[in-house]
Amino acid sequence: MSLKFCLPRALARFASLALTASALVGSGISHADDTDLARSVVAKADEVRFPRDGFQVVIDINSNSPGEQAEERKYRILSKGNENTIVQTLEPASDKGQAMLMRGRDLWVFMPNVSQPVRLSLAQRLTGQVANGDLARANFAGDYEPKLLRTDTIDGEKMYVFELTAVDRGVTYAKVLYWVRQANNWPHRAEFYSLSDRLLKVCRYEKFQTLGGRVRPTQLIMEDALKKGDVSVLRYTQMGPKDLPDRVFTKQYMDKLNRVD
């Protein structure tokens, strides 16, 4: 084939590629940029939900299931840097003194009159639709690799929709679909999936109010995706900074801590 016939085709292909590249750059779309954006937004949404520095908060949980009596429980959370957390049971009175200690992704429960702590899974159910990891560890940025799937508009607000894939099997859920408001990085909704990609439950972040020095969701609604009507409502109060030295997050310190009202 002569050069005069090859050249126009080559130029046409080059022009097509150039136009495609220009469109991608103009729209701000690139894989690297999307990855950086996803990681940044998910990290900022984590900070909206909970402070980065040491803090404590009280959580009231009301769980309802059709045909069963409602269950009410209260916990105090002591947390530092997403890696160290203590969950103290305050109510019911019969369970007061029980506490969970999380260091990294290792979780133990301490019970009165039991000499040795018991190892737990983050995915194990604590009460109602609430897993241990929902209270002990809420570190989406550290536990998952995020990917920007698309953008949605819900009630007139633009949302990022991320797919969060677990970095290993030690985290609470295998996959999370996560809606975050573009305007302020507020979390809006999360869908939690099993390793077999089955939808387990849906969480809505509600009642954004000033708590612990900034506006946060003060109520979470967790609904069972498999059993209609199974719902847990989590209400957050009394959040404030707290000095939590590393010695607090040790097995040796738990007995002393649980004697403090």
N, C-alpha and C positions, 0 to 999 in steps of 0.2 A: 504493500500500500504506500502511496506517495505521501510525502510530508504535508502537502497542502490539504490532504483529507484528514490526516491524524491531528494536525494542529488545532483546527476548530473544535474537535471533540475534546481534546485535552484542555483547551481554554474553557470550554463549557463546563467540564467537570470541576476545574479549578474555581470558576466563578460560583458554581453551586456550593462547593465547600466553603468558600469565602463568605457567601451570603448566610449559610447556616451558622458558621462561627460568629459572624456579626450579630445575628439574631440572638444567639445564646449569650454573648457578652452584653448586648443591649438589654436583655431581660434579666440579667444578673444571675443566670442559671449556670451552675457548674457543680460537678460532684464534690470537689474540694470545698467550695463555698457552702454547699448544703450541709456537709458534714460538720464544718466549723459552726455554722448557724445552729444546727441541731444540738450540738454539745453545749453551746453557750446558753441557749434558751432553756434547756432542761436543767442546767445548773442554776440559772437564775430563778426558775420556778421552784426548785428545791428550797432556795433561800426565802421565797415568799411563804412557803408552807412552814418552815422552821428556821430559827436562827442558826447561824454557823457556829457561834461561840456557845459556851455552857449555859444551859437554861433548864428551867423546870416548868411543867404545865400539868394541869389536872384535866382528865378526860372522863366525861360521863358517857356511858354507852347504854342505849336502850335497844334491845333486840326483840323483834316480833316475828312469830311464825304462825300461820293459820292453824287454829284449833289448839294452840298452846298458850300458856300464861306468859306474859311479857317478862323478860329478864332484864334487870337493871344492875349495872356494875360501874364501879368508879376506880380509876387508876391515877397514880402520880407518876409522871415520866421525868427522869433526870437524864439529860443527854449532853454530850460534848463531841462536836466535830463529826457527827454521823457514824462514828466508829465505836463509840462507847455509850451504852444506854442501860439504865435501870428502870424497870417497870414494877412499881409497888402496887399491890392490891389494897385499896382502901375500903371498898364495900363489894359484896356483903360482909358483914362482921365475921361470919363463919370462915371466910377466906383471908381475913386481914392477917398480915404477916408473911403471906406468900409474895415472892418477888422473882423477877427474871433479870438476869445479867447478860448483856450482850457485849462481847469484845470482838471487833471485826465482824465476822459472820458466824462466830461461835456463840451459842445461846444455852444457858442453863436456867433451871428453875430451882429456887430454894424454898423449902416448906418447913414450917415449925415442927419440931419434934422429929425431923428427919436429918440425920447427921451428914449425909452426902447429897450434893446437888445432883439433879437429873438433867441429862443432855436433851435438848429439844430441837426440833426443826423449825426454821423460820416460817415454813409453809403450813405448819400444823395449826388447826383452828384453836383460837383462844376463847372466843365467845361469839355467838351469833354468826355473822358474816365476816368477822374480824379475825385475821390470822395473827400469829405471834409477830411476824415481821411487819404487819401494818402498824403496830405500836412501837416495836423495838427498833425497827430500821426502816427509814423512809428516804433512802439515798438512791434515787433514780439515776443521778449523774454518775455515781460510782459503781452501781450494780448492773447497769445496762449500757449497751451500745446503741445510740439513737440514730434513726434515719428519718429524714423528712419525706413523708409520703405525698402530702398535698396540702392545700389550704382549703378551709371551709368557711362559710359565713353562717353563723347561728345567731338568731335574734338581732341581726344587723351588725354583729361584731365579727371581725375577721379572726380566724383561728389557724394556728399551725396544727397539723396532725402528724404526730411522730409515731413510728414503730420502734419500741424499745425491746431489744433482744438481750436476754440474760447473758452475762459474761461467763457464768458457769452454773452448775446445777445447785449450788449452795444458796442461791437467792430465793426470794419468796415466790416469784412467778416466773414462768419460762418466757413469757412475752406480754407486753403491755402496749395497747394503743392509747395515745395520750393527746388530748386536746388542750392547747395553751393559747391564751389570748395574745394576739400580736402586739396590741397597744401597750401592755404593761407586764407581760410574762406571768399573768395569773393563771393557775391551773383551772380548768373548767370541767374536765371529765376524763375518766380513765376506764379502760376495759382490760380485765386481767384474764390471761389465757394459760392453759396447762401446756405441758410438753407435747401433748398430742394435738395442740391447737384448738382445744375446746374452750369456749368462753365460759369462765367460771363465775364472774361477778362484775358488776358495773359500779363505779364510784362517781358521785357528783360532789363537787366542791362548792359550798354555798356560804351565805351570810358573811361576806367579806367585811371585816371591822378591824379597827386598830387593836392589836393584841401583841404584847411583847415588843412595842416600839415601832410597829409598822402594820400596814393593812394586810390581813391574812384571811384565809377561809377559816371560820370558827365553827362550821358544821360540815360534816361529811355524811352523805347518804350512801350506804353500801347495800346493793340489792343482789340476791342470788339469781344468776342467769338460768339456773336449771330448775329451781323451785319457786314458782311465782308466789309472791307475798312474803317471802323471807327477807326481812329488811333489818339492818342495824343503823342506828343514828348515833354519830359520835359528835359530842359537843365539847369544845375546847375552852377552858377558862383559866384564870390565874397564871398566865404565862409571864415569866420574868427572868432576867439574867440570874445566874447562880454560879458562884465559884466552885468548880468541881475538880479538885486535884486528882491525878491519876490513881492515887491509892484508894479512892472511892470505888473504882471499877475493878475490884478484886474480890475473889471468893472470901478472903479473910475479913473483909470489911462488911460483907452483906449482913451478918448477924447484928452487928452494931447499928447499921443503918436502919434495919427493920424495927428496932426498938424506939426509933424516933418518930413521934407523931407528926 
